Amino acid sequence: MRRHFTFNRLAGLTLSLMFSASALASEESQLVDSINAYRSQIQLCAGQASQELPPLTSDTRLVLPASSFGDLQEALGRAAYPLANVQAINLSGPRDAQAAMKAVQESFCKVVLDPQFVDIGVSHSQQDWRIVLARPLLASRLGDAQAEGQRVLELINSARTQPRQCGTQAFAPTGPLTWNATLGSAAETHTRDMANNNYFDHKDRNGGTPGDRAELAGYIAQQIGENIAAGQDTPRKVVDGWLASPGHCANIMNPAFRELGAAYAVDPKSDAGIYWTALFGSQ
C-alpha cells in the first residue's frame, strides 16, 4: 500500500547587463527549484521525518532586497501581500544556488519543510541571499467541507483524463473516481483534527493511519491512499500543488483507486489556517 499521504558599443553594454540579470534570475529560480525538490521527498530534519510537501509558488511580492533586513510585515504590506505568516532566511557566503541550498538544508530545514508556507520569493546579490516564505490570509469564500471536497474530486477526475508524468513514473489516462461518503467522513474527521490540534501528518494523534481511519468509518478497503495539504485556500490550488508533487500526483493517477472522499477544515488559531485531506480507496 502506497500512501502520500522553476553592434555598437552601447548596445553591447546593454546586452551584457541583460545577460547578467538573466544569470541572476537563473540562480534564484534554481534555488526555488531545489527547495521544491527537497520538499517533495521525505526528509530527516531535526530528528523527525517530514511529509512529502507540494511545491511552493514563486511570488514576486516576496522578492525583497537581499541586503535589506527591515520589518518583513511592513515590506510585504507595501508589496500588497495579504500576510498571514512569514519567515525569512538570510544567507551570507554562498556563491551559487547549489551552495545556498546546502546551507538551507544544514541550518534551515525546519523552515523550508514547514507545511504552512505556500509562497516563496528569493533574492540574490553577490554572496548575499534572502529567501522569504509566506502564507497569505485566506481570501476565498468556501462552501461546506463536503461540497469543497466534491470540487476536489472534480478536479482530480479532470486530471485523470490526461496522461501525466509524476516524477519518474509515467501514467496513462484513467477512469474517474466516484464520491464515497464514508471516505468523505473519514477525510473530514482527520482534517478537522489536524486543524484543531495544529499538526500536519498522515498519522493522527493516536498513531492511526489512513487505513485505520477508513476502517473505523466503516470502509473495508483493498487499497487506501491519502493526500493532505495545508495553507492553500481553494481546491484548485490544492490539486495543482498535488499534481506538481510526485507522490501526491501518483495517488491521483493511480488506476487502482476507484473512490474518493475529501474535505477541508479551518482553524484560525492553527499555523496553516486551513487543512485538506483526500482519501482514495478501492473495495
N, C-alpha and C positions, 0 to 999 in steps of 0.2 A: 504494500500500500504506500503510495507516494503522497505526501502532504506538502502543502505550501501555504503549507499553512503559513558634446557633442562635433635724334632730336637736337634741340638746342640745350644749352647748359641748364637753363631754368627748368625746362621740362624734365631733364634728368634728375634734378634735385627733388622735384615733386614726386617722381616715380620712386625714388629712394625712400622718401618719407612714407609713401603709401605701402611699400613693401615692409618697412619696419613696423607700421601699425598692424599690418596683416599678421606678421610674425608674432607680435604680442597677443593679438586676439587668438591665434592658434594655440599658444601656450596656455592661455586661460581656458579655452574650450577643452584642451587636452586634460587639464586638471579636473574640470567638471565631469568629463567622461570617465576619468579614473575613479573619482569619488563614487559615481553612479555604479560603475562595475564592482567596486568594493562593497557597496550597499546591497547589490543584487545576490550576494552569496553569504552564507552563514559565516560569521567571523567570531573569533575568540577575542573579546575585549574586556579588560579589567576582570578577567577570570570568569566571564559569563559568555555564553553563546548568543549571538544576535539572531534576529529573524531575517529572512530574505525580504528586502525592502524595495518598493518601487523607486524609480529614478526621481531625483529632484529636478524641478523645472527651472531652467535659466530665466531670470527676470532682470532686465536692465536696471530696474529701480533699486536693485540690491548691489549694483556695482558702485562701490564707494571708493574714494581715493585711498590707495594703499598706504600713503604716508600721513594720512589724517586719522586721528583717533578721537574725534569728538563724540558727542552724545548720539548713540545709534538711533534712539527713538525720534529725536529731533531731526536727524538726517533723513530718516525714512518718511517722516511727516512731510518734509519739504518735497520728497520724491512722490508723494501721494500714494504711498503703500499703506493699505489699511492693516496696521500691525496688530497681531495678537501676541506673538512671541518672536524673539530674535536672539541670535548669538553670533558673535564674530570671532574668527580665528585669525590672528595676526602672526605672520612668519617673517623672519629676517634672516637671510642667508642662502636659501635655496636658489640655485642658478637656473633651474628649469622646472617644468611641471612634474617631471619624474621625481626630482629631489623634494619638491614641495609635497608630493603625495606620500613619500616616505616619512616626512616629518609629521604629516597629518595622522598617518597610521600609528606612529610611535607615541604621539602625545595627545592626539585629539580624537581617538576612535569613538569615544562615547558621544561626542558632539555630532559627528557625521553619521553615526548609526542611531541617532535619536529619531524614532518614527514620527514625532510630532512635526518635524520640519518637512516642508513640501517644495520650497523655492530656494534658489541659490544664486548668488552673484559673486564673481571672482574678479579682482583687480590685481595688477602686477606692474611694479615699477622697479626695474633693475633686479635687486635681490630681495625686495620687499613684496609681500603678498598679503592680500586681505580677502578672506573667504567669509561671506555673510550668508547664514542660513536663517530662514524665517518661515513663519506660518501666518497667513493673513486671517483677519476676522472672517467669521462665517458670513458670506454675503447672500447665499441662496435661501430662498424660501422653499423648504422641503415639505412634502406631504408626509403621511404617516409611514412608520417603519416598513410595513409590508408593501405599501404602494411603491415606495422608492426601491424596495428590494425587487419588485417585479420589473421596474425600469432597468435595474442592473441585469436581470435576466434577458430583457430585450436586447440590450447592448452586447451581451455575451453571445447570444444567438446570432446576431448580425456578424460578429467577429468569426464565428464558427463556419460561416458560409464561404470564407476565403481561405486559400492556402496560406500558411504562415510559418515563419522561421522563429522558433522560440529558443534563443541561444544557439546551441549546436544541433537541436532537434528540428527536423522538418515535419510539418503536419499538413495532411491533405484536408480539404473541406470536409466537414462532418455534419451530422444532423443536429437539429435543435434540441435543447433541453426543455423539459416541461416543469412547470411550477409544482413544488411539493410543499404543502402547508406544514407538514411535520418538520421537514428540514428548515422551513422558514421560521418556525417557532424556536427550534434549537439555535439557529443563527441569531435570532433576536435576543435570546437569553444570554448568549455569550457576549454579544456586542454590548448589551446593557451592563453586564458585569465588568467588562473592560472599562467602559466609560465611568461608571460609578466608583470603581475602585482604582482607577488611574494606572492601568497596566496595559501592555500590548504583547500578547503571546497566544500561540495556539493551545498551550496548556492553560487551563483555568486555575484558580487559586487552590483548588483541591487536587491538582495534578491530572485532572481529567483531560482526555484527548478529544479531537473532533468525533472520532468513532464512538467514544464513551457517551458524548452528549447526544449524538444521533440515536444511539440505542436507548438511552434514558427517555428520550422523547417518543420512543415507540417506532423508530425506523430501523428495521433489520436489514443491514446493508451487506452486499458483496464487496463493495468498494466505496470508500469515502475520501474526499479531498476537501481542503479548506483554503480559501484566500482571505486574508484580513488586510485592512488599510486603516490609516488614521490621518486626520488633518484635512483631507480633501472634502469639499462641501457640495459636490454634485456626483451623481452616478457616472457621468461621462468622464470626469477627472479620475475617478476610482478605477474604472475599467481601462482607460487609456494607460494609467500607471501600471496596472497588472499586465497589460499586453507588452509593455516595454521591459518587463522583468521576466527572465527566462522561466523560473519555476512557476510563477503565477500564470504566465502565458500557457505553459504546458498543461496546467489544470484546466484552463478554459478550453483548450483544443483537444483534450483527451476524449477520444471517441467512446471509451468505456463508460463514461458518465452519461446518465440518461435524465437525471432530475436535478433540480436546484432549489434552494431556499436562501434568501438573503435579507438583510436588514441593516439599519443604521441606528445609532443612539448618540445623543448629545448630552454632555455634562460640562457646563462652563467652568467648573472647578478642576477639571482634568487638564493634563498638559496639552493634549492634542485637540480637545474640544469636541471632536466628532470621530466616531469609530464605525467601521463597516465589517461585516462578515458575510461571505458567500460560502455556503456548504453544498458541495457537489456529492451526488450519490447515485448508486445503481443497486437495484434489489434483485 
